[in-house]
Amino acid sequence: MISAKISAKGQITLPSAVRKTLAVHPGDRLLFMVEGQTVSVRSLGSCRARDLAGCLRQYARKPSDQATIRSHIKKGVGRAAAQEK
């Protein structure tokens, strides 16, 4: 059994054995689930930007040439103008 003491501000230090078991690090988020007198803790993982790097790469399009971009813009402007009438 592992215990921790609550500070005057209502804070606790998560014991190192618990941090290792949950594989949490500074900046990670935890989820507390309260059921009656029992509290369960789960790791929500990290929210660091570097952990998200490249996650949208599969959705990226290859860059188009300038003529193609201008053509798409002209078509979009033309459609918008036609809808205003």
PyMOL commands that set and color helices and strands:
alter all, ss='L'
color gray80, all
select helices_A, chain A and resi 16-22+49-52+57-59+66-84
alter helices_A, ss='H'
color red, helices_A
select strands_A, chain A and resi 29-35+38-45
alter strands_A, ss='S'
color yellow, strands_A
deselect
rebuild
show_as cartoon
